[in-house]
Amino acid sequence: MAQIADLLAARRTVSFEFPPPKTPEALVAFDETMDDLARLAPDFVSVTYGALGTTRDTTRDVVIRVDKERPFPAMPHLTCVGHDRAEMTGLLTHYRDAGIENVLALAGDPPADGSDPGGDFTYATELIELIAEVGDFSVGVAAFPEVHPRSADVAVDRRFLAAKLEVADYAITQFFWDAADYLRMVDELSALGCDKPLVPGVMPFISVPGVRRMSAMNGSVVPAALDARLQRVEGDKDATRALGVEVASELGAELLAAGVPGLHLYTMNRAASVRQVCTNLGLLQEGQAGSPPS
């Protein structure tokens, strides 16, 4: 199976992010969504990881299964805060032995109540060092176009991100609503001598309260113009989904025109919105694997 760093070096990628299913019913929905979107032949998919490892086993199991069953690689998200070194070594060894070649290395969030999470890790760079000891993985990290919510300021954030990218292969961003924030981040990292691929994450939202809640959690500012559009559809499920597709398509078109190395679309285990965004942007025609237009 391919390493994502090699895919990014070869072409502009299109990829999909899935949350791990937490119930038997969610597993059925996960498989149905994967079946649907797999027909678009993405370059890779990723599966997220619950806070402090709450979905560790589920993420592991579905990633290994998808990676074996599909012609494209599946990448686990992996957080280290709250975990000890032996725990992480065991999980990475399991991935390596199962043929997984890609990992998204994340620090993860501390407990919401401010308590000490324990464990042997504080920063994602410590996890990246361990990953390199265990196997020959292609390693991605997270980036926040506006600024990480726990960073002191933009300058500090960019220095930490540049340091992570010195030992990682690429970054995938948290979602954002203004392409200018992403492009500014690219310029700021370039000024620090960092030229690793920065793949923007784009979310076709399906819930107005969800947009506001997640944006607040991630430090993503909702522009006034978008907020006005959200107010007009709030409470209307179909109109909200249609607006989510429209906004994601607008942002995706602007990013593609700017020459981004790829697009990473958040699925939220819903195929219809992602499929429509891909159609709107002319990406990944049915059955044509990994060949988005350049």
C-alpha positions as CSV (number, residue, x, y, z in Angstrom):
1,M,0.0,0.0,0.0
2,A,1.2,3.5,-0.8
3,Q,2.7,6.0,1.7
4,I,0.8,9.3,1.7
5,A,4.1,11.3,1.4
6,D,4.7,9.6,-1.9
7,L,1.2,10.3,-3.1
8,L,1.6,14.0,-2.3
9,A,4.9,14.1,-4.1
10,A,3.3,12.6,-7.2
11,R,0.0,14.5,-7.6
12,R,-2.6,16.6,-5.9
13,T,-4.6,14.3,-3.6
14,V,-8.2,14.1,-2.6
15,S,-8.9,12.3,0.7
16,F,-11.7,11.7,3.1
17,E,-11.9,11.7,6.9
18,F,-14.2,9.4,8.9
19,P,-15.1,9.4,12.6
20,P,-14.8,5.9,14.2
21,P,-18.1,4.1,14.7
22,K,-19.1,3.8,18.4
23,T,-22.1,1.6,18.1
24,P,-23.2,-1.4,16.0
25,E,-25.6,0.9,14.1
26,A,-22.8,3.5,13.5
27,L,-20.6,0.7,12.2
28,V,-23.3,-0.1,9.6
29,A,-23.4,3.6,8.6
30,F,-19.6,3.7,8.5
31,D,-19.5,0.8,6.1
32,E,-22.2,2.1,3.9
33,T,-20.5,5.5,3.7
34,M,-17.2,3.9,2.9
35,D,-18.7,1.8,0.2
36,D,-20.3,4.8,-1.4
37,L,-17.3,7.1,-1.2
38,A,-14.8,4.3,-2.2
39,R,-16.4,4.4,-5.6
40,L,-14.9,7.8,-6.1
41,A,-11.5,6.2,-5.6
42,P,-9.9,8.7,-3.1
43,D,-6.1,8.8,-2.7
44,F,-6.4,7.8,1.0
45,V,-8.8,8.0,3.9
46,S,-8.2,8.6,7.6
47,V,-10.1,7.6,10.8
48,T,-10.1,9.9,13.8
49,Y,-9.3,9.0,17.4
50,G,-11.4,9.9,20.4
51,A,-10.1,12.1,23.2
52,L,-7.5,10.4,25.4
53,G,-7.8,7.3,23.3
54,T,-11.5,6.6,23.9
55,T,-11.9,5.0,20.5
56,R,-8.5,3.5,20.3
57,D,-9.5,-0.1,19.6
58,T,-12.3,0.9,17.2
59,T,-10.1,3.2,15.2
60,R,-7.4,0.4,15.1
61,D,-9.8,-2.3,13.9
62,V,-11.6,-0.3,11.2
63,V,-8.3,1.2,9.9
64,I,-6.7,-2.2,9.5
65,R,-9.9,-3.6,7.9
66,V,-10.3,-0.7,5.4
67,D,-6.6,-0.8,4.5
68,K,-6.9,-4.5,3.7
69,E,-10.2,-4.3,1.8
70,R,-9.7,-1.1,-0.2
71,P,-7.2,-0.2,-3.0
72,F,-6.3,3.0,-1.2
73,P,-4.5,3.4,2.2
74,A,-6.3,4.0,5.4
75,M,-4.5,6.2,8.0
76,P,-5.2,6.2,11.8
77,H,-5.2,9.4,13.8
78,L,-3.2,8.8,16.9
79,T,-3.0,11.0,20.0
80,C,-0.4,10.6,22.7
81,V,-1.4,12.8,25.7
82,G,-2.6,10.5,28.5
83,H,-0.8,7.5,27.1
84,D,2.4,5.8,28.3
85,R,5.2,4.8,26.0
86,A,4.6,1.0,26.2
87,E,0.9,1.6,25.2
88,M,1.9,3.6,22.2
89,T,4.7,1.2,21.2
90,G,2.2,-1.7,21.3
91,L,-0.3,0.0,19.2
92,L,2.2,1.2,16.6
93,T,3.7,-2.3,16.5
94,H,0.2,-3.7,15.8
95,Y,-0.3,-1.2,13.0
96,R,3.1,-2.0,11.5
97,D,2.6,-5.7,11.6
98,A,-0.9,-5.3,10.0
99,G,0.7,-3.5,7.1
100,I,-0.3,0.1,8.0
101,E,2.2,2.5,6.5
102,N,0.7,5.9,7.5
103,V,-0.1,7.6,10.8
104,L,-1.4,11.1,11.7
105,A,0.5,12.0,14.9
106,L,-1.3,14.3,17.3
107,A,-0.7,15.5,20.8
108,G,-4.4,15.4,21.6
109,D,-6.5,17.4,24.1
110,P,-5.9,17.3,27.8
111,P,-9.0,16.5,30.0
112,A,-11.6,19.2,29.8
113,D,-11.6,19.6,33.6
114,G,-8.0,20.7,33.6
115,S,-6.7,17.6,35.5
116,D,-3.4,16.0,34.8
117,P,-3.9,13.4,32.0
118,G,-0.7,11.5,33.1
119,G,1.2,9.5,30.5
120,D,4.7,9.9,29.0
121,F,4.0,12.4,26.3
122,T,3.3,16.1,26.1
123,Y,4.0,17.0,22.4
124,A,3.3,15.4,19.1
125,T,7.0,15.6,18.3
126,E,7.6,13.0,21.1
127,L,5.1,10.7,19.4
128,I,6.8,11.2,16.0
129,E,10.1,10.1,17.5
130,L,8.6,6.9,18.8
131,I,6.9,6.2,15.5
132,A,10.3,6.4,13.7
133,E,11.7,3.9,16.2
134,V,8.8,1.4,15.6
135,G,8.6,1.4,11.8
136,D,8.9,3.0,8.5
137,F,5.7,5.0,8.6
138,S,4.8,8.1,6.6
139,V,3.8,10.6,9.3
140,G,1.4,13.5,9.1
141,V,0.7,16.1,11.7
142,A,-2.1,18.6,12.4
143,A,-2.0,22.3,11.5
144,F,-4.4,25.1,12.5
145,P,-4.6,27.9,9.9
146,E,-5.7,30.6,12.3
147,V,-3.8,29.4,15.4
148,H,-3.9,26.4,17.7
149,P,-6.4,27.2,20.5
150,R,-3.6,26.6,23.1
151,S,-0.9,28.6,21.4
152,A,0.2,31.9,22.9
153,D,0.2,33.7,19.6
154,V,0.6,33.1,15.9
155,A,4.4,33.4,15.9
156,V,4.8,30.7,18.6
157,D,2.2,28.5,16.9
158,R,4.1,28.7,13.6
159,R,7.5,27.9,15.2
160,F,6.0,24.8,16.9
161,L,4.4,23.7,13.6
162,A,7.6,24.2,11.6
163,A,9.4,22.1,14.3
164,K,6.9,19.3,13.9
165,L,7.2,19.4,10.1
166,E,11.0,19.1,10.4
167,V,10.4,15.5,11.6
168,A,7.1,14.8,9.8
169,D,6.2,14.5,6.1
170,Y,3.2,16.8,5.7
171,A,0.4,18.4,7.6
172,I,-3.4,18.2,7.4
173,T,-5.2,21.3,8.6
174,Q,-8.1,21.6,11.0
175,F,-11.2,23.0,9.1
176,F,-11.4,26.8,8.5
177,W,-13.8,29.1,6.7
178,D,-11.5,31.7,5.0
179,A,-8.9,30.6,2.4
180,A,-6.9,33.7,3.4
181,D,-6.1,32.1,6.7
182,Y,-4.7,29.0,5.1
183,L,-2.6,31.0,2.5
184,R,-1.2,33.2,5.3
185,M,-0.1,30.1,7.2
186,V,1.6,28.8,4.1
187,D,3.5,32.1,3.7
188,E,4.4,32.2,7.4
189,L,5.8,28.7,7.4
190,S,7.7,29.4,4.1
191,A,9.3,32.3,5.8
192,L,10.6,29.9,8.4
193,G,12.1,27.7,5.7
194,C,9.3,25.1,5.9
195,D,8.0,23.8,2.5
196,K,6.4,20.5,3.5
197,P,2.9,19.9,2.0
198,L,0.0,21.5,3.9
199,V,-3.2,19.8,3.0
200,P,-6.3,21.9,3.8
201,G,-9.2,20.2,5.6
202,V,-12.6,21.2,4.3
203,M,-15.9,20.4,6.2
204,P,-19.2,20.3,4.4
205,F,-21.2,20.9,7.5
206,I,-24.6,19.5,8.2
207,S,-25.6,21.3,11.5
208,V,-25.6,25.0,12.3
209,P,-25.1,24.4,16.1
210,G,-22.4,21.9,15.2
211,V,-20.6,24.5,13.1
212,R,-20.7,27.1,15.9
213,R,-19.7,24.6,18.6
214,M,-16.8,23.0,16.7
215,S,-15.5,26.4,15.4
216,A,-15.4,27.7,19.0
217,M,-13.6,24.6,20.2
218,N,-11.0,24.8,17.4
219,G,-10.5,28.6,17.4
220,S,-12.0,28.9,13.9
221,V,-13.6,32.3,13.4
222,V,-17.0,32.1,11.6
223,P,-16.9,35.2,9.2
224,A,-19.9,37.5,9.5
225,A,-21.0,36.7,5.9
226,L,-21.1,33.0,6.7
227,D,-22.8,33.6,10.0
228,A,-25.6,35.5,8.2
229,R,-26.0,32.5,5.8
230,L,-26.1,30.1,8.8
231,Q,-28.9,32.2,10.5
232,R,-31.1,31.9,7.3
233,V,-31.0,28.1,7.3
234,E,-30.9,27.3,11.1
235,G,-33.5,24.7,11.9
236,D,-33.9,23.5,8.3
237,K,-32.0,20.3,8.0
238,D,-32.1,20.1,4.2
239,A,-31.2,23.8,3.7
240,T,-28.3,23.5,6.2
241,R,-26.9,20.5,4.3
242,A,-27.2,22.3,1.0
243,L,-25.4,25.3,2.4
244,G,-22.7,23.1,3.8
245,V,-22.1,21.7,0.3
246,E,-22.2,25.2,-1.2
247,V,-19.7,26.7,1.3
248,A,-17.3,23.7,1.1
249,S,-17.4,23.9,-2.7
250,E,-16.7,27.6,-2.7
251,L,-13.8,27.2,-0.3
252,G,-12.5,24.2,-2.2
253,A,-12.5,26.0,-5.5
254,E,-10.6,28.9,-4.1
255,L,-8.0,26.6,-2.5
256,L,-7.6,24.5,-5.7
257,A,-7.1,27.7,-7.7
258,A,-4.3,28.6,-5.2
259,G,-2.5,25.4,-6.0
260,V,-3.0,23.4,-2.8
261,P,-1.3,20.0,-2.6
262,G,-4.6,18.2,-1.9
263,L,-8.1,18.5,-0.3
264,H,-9.1,16.5,2.8
265,L,-12.9,16.4,3.2
266,Y,-14.6,15.7,6.5
267,T,-17.3,13.1,5.9
268,M,-18.9,12.9,9.3
269,N,-20.1,9.5,8.0
270,R,-22.3,11.2,5.4
271,A,-21.6,10.4,1.8
272,A,-24.0,12.7,0.0
273,S,-22.4,16.0,0.9
274,V,-18.9,14.9,0.1
275,R,-20.0,13.3,-3.2
276,Q,-21.7,16.5,-4.2
277,V,-18.6,18.7,-3.3
278,C,-16.4,16.4,-5.4
279,T,-18.9,16.7,-8.3
280,N,-19.0,20.4,-8.0
281,L,-15.2,20.7,-8.0
282,G,-14.7,18.1,-10.8
283,L,-12.7,15.8,-8.5
284,L,-12.3,12.1,-8.6
285,Q,-14.7,11.0,-11.3
286,E,-16.4,7.7,-10.6
287,G,-14.0,4.8,-10.9
288,Q,-10.9,6.9,-11.9
289,A,-8.6,6.2,-9.0
290,G,-6.3,8.9,-7.7
291,S,-6.2,11.2,-10.7
292,P,-7.7,14.6,-9.8
293,P,-7.2,17.3,-12.4
294,S,-4.1,19.4,-11.9
